[in-house]
Amino acid sequence: MTPYIGEFAGCVALILFGDGVVANVLLRGSKGHGSGWIVIATGWGLAVMVAVLVANAAGSPEADINPAVTVAKWVLGIHQDAIVVLGYIAAQIAGCFVGAVLVWLTYLPHWQATPEAALKRGVFCTDPAIEHRVGNLLSETIGTVALVIGIGGIVAAGQMPAGLGPFLVGGLVWAIGLSLGGPTGYAINPARDFGPRLAHALLPIAGKGDSAWSYAWVPVFGPLVGAVLGALIWIGLLNG
């Protein structure tokens, strides 16, 4: 059970800091209100760094914290047991759900103070800047391919000082957010979107509106497609 606990704990940290920075920027009355996209992208990059460190410390040496990464490793043969893959994904979704609940509690008085339902939902899950399902799907797929290949490059670099790997992965996610995150908000992680979206649907958030389930398949399916493509491209690069 230890790796599952690590994945769960890492994903709690991921959403606590990741959705937390979005709440700080979007919700009215917050001291960070209106501070912008660079703050959000930076916060998410640091959230990934902390999440990897927490997952490692809590018993998951893989520290996938993302079903797309788990699926990519399965394609690459790093994860070989399908039951383990499903266990990782379940733990990741559960951790992301709990992290979202903690963000809701942290910003408890700010939901009532924020009249825009879309902003409240945007704290929890992604929305496209322009609704275009093919374009949205491509954005999520390309972003996840970049994530998988970027992680492959970091791992392939070989020995590095302890703690540098998580920092580099966080920097990679920061770069993806700044460069590729504009169209969809760069979920690039099915659990990161689905777990908090489910929390949004279930929590008693004042004036929250709907949870946009008609879009929810894009930040799940796109990253999974990107994971498989990224792994296959990486195999090609290694064998080329």
N, C-alpha and C positions, 0 to 999 in steps of 0.2 A: 504493500500500500504506500510505501514511502514516496516513490516517484509521483504518484497521483496526488499526494498531499502537497508535494513541492509544486506541481503544476497548478493546483488549486490556489495555494498561497501566492504564487507568482502572479496569477491572474487577478486576484484580489488587489494586489499592489498596482498592477497595470491600470486597472480601471479607477482605483481610488485617486491616483495621480493624473491619469489621462483624462477621464471624464471630469475630474476635479478641476483641471485647468480650463476646460471648456465652460464649466459652470461659473468659474471665476470671471471669465470674459463675457459670457452671454447674459447672466442673470442680473437683473436690476438691483441696485443697492450694494452689490459686491464691490470691494475696494479695487478689484481688477477689471471692473466693467468697461467694455469698449477698448481694451488694450490690444486686440487685433490678432491676426492670423499668425504672425511671427511668434507671439507668446504661446499660442495654442500648439504650433508645430514644435517649438522648443520644449514645452511641457510634456508633449507626447514622447519626444525622443528621450528625455530624462526618465519618463515613466517606464519605458522599455528597459532602460539601463537598470533601474532599481528592481524591476520585476524579474529580470534574469538573475540578479544577485540574490533576491529573496528565494526564488525557485531553487537555485543551487543550494543555498543554505538550508532550505526546508526538505531537501532530499531528492531533488530531481537534477541529476548532473546534466541531462539533456537541455533542460530549461527551454522547451519549445514555446510555451505560453501562447500558442497559436495553432489551431488545427491545420492551417495551410502549411506551416513548417512541419508539423507532424506527418501530414500526407506526403510532402516532398521527401522527407526522410524515409518513408515507407517505399516510395518509388525508387529511391536511391539504394534501398536494401539496408539502411541503418536500423530502422524499425522493421522487424520481420514477422512479428506476431500481430495479426489483425485485432485480436482481443485487447492487446496492450494499446494499440492505436485508438480503438474505441474508448478505452478507459481514460487515456490522455484527453481525448476530445470532451468526454463527459466532465472530467475534472476542470478543464479549461472553461467550459460554459458555466459551470456552477460557480467558479471563482469570479468570473466576470459579472454574474448576476449579483453576488454578494457585494462586490466592489461598488456596483451601481447603487445598491441600497445604502451603503455607507456614504456615498456622495449625496444622495437625497437627504439623509439625516444631517450631514454637515451643513448643507445650505437650506435647512428646513424653512426659515422665515422668508427666503427669497423667492420661493415658488409663487406665493401669493402676491408678492410685490412685482412679479413679472407677468404682464397681461398676455404676451404673445405665446400662444400654444406651440408654434413651430420652434421657438427658441428653447422652450422647455424640453421638447422632444430632442432637439439638437444636442443637448447636454448628454443624452443617453446613447444616441445612435446616429448614423450618418444619413444625410439627405443629399441629393444631387443639386448642384448649383443651377443646372439647366436639365430639365427632365428629357432624357433621350436614352431610351433603354439600351440600344446598341452601343452608343457612346459611353454610357455609364458602365456597362459591362466591360467594355474594352479598357476603360480607365482602371477599374479594379483589377483586371487581369494583368495589365502591363505593370501596375504598381507592385503586384505580388511577385511577378517574374523578377522584377528588379530586387525585391527583398530576398528571394531565394538565391539568386546568383550573387548578390552582395554578401550574404552570409557565407556562401560557399567560398568566396574570395577571402573573407576574413579568416575562416577556418583553415584554408589552404596556405595562409601566410606562415603557419607553423608556430613554434614556441614564441610566447610573448609574456610580458610581466603579468602576474596575477591581477585580475580585475580589469585588465585592459580590454579583453574580449567583450564583456557586457557594455563597456563604454563605446566601443566601436560599433556594436550592433545598434545601440541607442543613437549614435551619430548617423548611421545608415537610415534609420527610420526618420530622423530629423530631416535628412536630405530628401527623402521621398516625400515628406510632408510639404517641404518648401517648393519642391520642383514639380511633383505629380499630384499633389493632394487637392488642388483647386476644383477639379470637376465634380468629385463625389465626397470629399472629406476623407479619402484614403482609409477605408476600413482595413483592407489588406489582411483581415483576420476575422473569420466568421464568428468566433466566440465573442470577440470584442464588440461586434454589432448585435448579435442575436441575444446574448445574455442580458445586456442593458436594455435592449428593446423590450424584452419580456418583462424586465423590472418596471419599465415605464408603463407597460400595459396593466400591471398588477398593483402598483403602488397608488395610494390615495393622493395624487398630486393635484393641487388646486388648479382647475382650468386647463388641464393638460391636453385636451383634444385627443385625436386618434394616434395610434402608434405606427401608421403608414406601413401596414403589413403588405400592401400591394407592391412596395418597393423592396421589402426585406430580403427577397431571394437574390437580389443583385449583389449585396455585400457578403453573401454566403457562397453563391455559385461562382462569382467572378474570382475570388481568391482561391477557391479549390481548383478551378481550371488553371489559374496562374501558377499554383503550386506544382501541378503535374507538368505543365509546359516548362517551368523554370528548372525542374529536376531533369527533364529530358534534354534541355539545352545544356545544362551543366554536364551531363554525361557525355554529350557530344563534344563539349569543350575539352574535357579530360581525355577523350579518346581521339581527338583531332590532331 
